Amino acid sequence: MSRAWQIYWGVWIAVGFVIPETWALIRNPKDTLSWTVWSWFGVQEGVPIWHWSVLHLALLAFMVWLFGHMAFGIWR
């Protein structure tokens, strides 16, 4: 990976995630990325797994893929 791409992704993470996420945490935690995604997918505390919808399973599958991809470099 070239140095330019490393700089680009570093700036993208800072400007596109770290700054807005920090601002949301300070002002109102319900404006964070987590709360927004949970809202999109209808995730609610206390809902048992057997009440999950296809959207819940899609979110779970994406999160498993993202974790494996980012933490271990698998599923490239």
N, C-alpha and C positions, 0 to 999 in steps of 0.2 A: 504494500500500500504506500502510495506516495505521501510525502509530507503535507502536500496541499490538501489531500483528502482527510488526513488526520486533523488538521486545523479546522477544516470545514465541519466535520462531525463533532468536534469539540465545541465549536461555536454554536452549532445547531442544538446540541444537548443543553448548553447553558442558556441560550436565548429562548429556545422552544420548549424547554421543560423546567430547568432548575429555577429560573427567575419567576415564571408564572406560578409554578407550584409553591415556591416559598411565599410569594405574595398571597396566594390563596390560603395557605396554612395560617398566615398572620391575620388575614381579614375574616375569612369564613371557611372552615375546613370542608364544608359541603360544596365548595367550588373547585376542589382538587380533581385531578385526573381520575383517581379511584372512585370518588363519589359519582362523577359524571358517567364513567363506564358502568358502574353498578346501576345507575338510573336507566341508561340505555337498555341494559339487559334484564332489568326488573329484579335484580338481586336484592333480597331483603333478609334481615337478620331473623333467625329462628325458623326459616322455611326448610322443612325436611327435604332430603335428596329426592324422595319419591314424588315430590311436587314440582321438581325442576322441569323446565320446558326445554325444547330444542335449543333455544338461545342460551340457556344456562350451560348446556353441554358444549355448545360451540365456543363459548367464552372459556370454559375449562380446558377444552382441547387446544385453543390458541395459547393459553397461559402455560400449559405443559410444553408445547412446542417452543414458546419464547424462552422459557427457563432452560430447556435442554440446548437450544441454539446459542443463547448468550452465555450461559455458565460453562458449558462443556464443548461447544463447537460442533454439536451433532446436528443432523438434518440440514445440511448446507444446501 
